[in-house]
């Protein structure tokens, strides 16, 4: 260990780990939602690309959250070991922007898809 590095309080280390695991669950949920949309959602009438346009960004966001969650965990663990403030994370903003864009796209697909009269 470096001179200024110290073993952090186990409670903080375990809290950091729980946060990392929460990011992992969020990533898996995003991937599962994206796969469900692309594979199980009925197609939008007249818009063949609609399911992929909704599902693929969620799958990609899941990958970003998985990697970002690990990087956040590592930065926080390093800060704990050196007694520095915890670094900020951008993951909540990224998720918010992508999910809001997905909502707008979903609304547009529902509104502008021709009615399916069976």
Buried (B, 14 or more C-beta within 10 A) or exposed (E): EEEEEEEBEEEBBEEBEEBBEEBBEBBEEBBEBBBEBBEEEEEBEEBEEBBEBBBBBBBBBBEBBBEBBBBBBEBBBEBBBEEEEEEEBEBEEBBEEBBEEBEEBBEEBEEEBEEEEE
